[in-house]
Amino acid sequence: MQLEADLLVTSLKSIQEQLDHVGKLSKSGRSFEEYDYLKSIPGFGPYVSAVTLAAIGNPHRFENRAS
């Protein structure tokens, strides 16, 4: 039973660290107007929206949607 409790505590600590990381990402993302647009897409939460913004970089660098 002690081993099970230790594993649960370890899992909970890991989940809390992940939630803290997502919280930091969402704080960073709020500075971008596009962040709220991305979050309005079904399935796009704080993490996916922030990662998508990071991958795109400056969206104004594209001349049009085809580039």
N, C-alpha and C positions, 0 to 999 in steps of 0.2 A: 504494500500500500504506500509506503514511503517513496518508493521508486516512481510510482504513478503520480504522486503529488509533486515530486521534483520535476517530472516531465511536463506536467501541466503548468507549473510556475515558469519553467523555461520557455514553453510555448507562448504563454501570456506576455512575458517580457519581450519576446521577439515580435509579437503582434503590436505591442505598444511602441516599439522602436519604428516599425513600419508606419504606423499611424502618425507618429511624430514627423517622419520623413515626408509623408503626404501632406501634412499640415504646413510644413515649410515650403513645399512646392506650390501649394495653393496660394500661400501668401505672396510668393514671387509672381505667380501668374496673374494676380489681381491687378498688377500694374499695366497689363496689356488689355486693351479694349477687346481684342479678339478672344480672350480667355472666356468671357461670359458667353460669346457666340458659340464657342466650341462646347461649353458645358450645357448648352441648350439642346445639343444633339443627343437623342436617346443612346445611352451606353457610354457617353463621354462624361466621366466624373472628373474630380480635381486632378487625379494622377494622369489620366489619359490626355486630358486637355493640356496640362503643363508639358508633358513629354512631346505632344504634337507641336506645340509652339516652339519648343526647343529644337525639334527636327527641322521645322520650316525656317526658323530664324526670322529675318526681316521680311515680311510678306510683300513689302513695297518694292523689293528688288526685282520682282517679276514684272515684265512689261504688260503681259496679259495672261489670261488663264491657260493658254496653250504652251507658254514657255516653261 
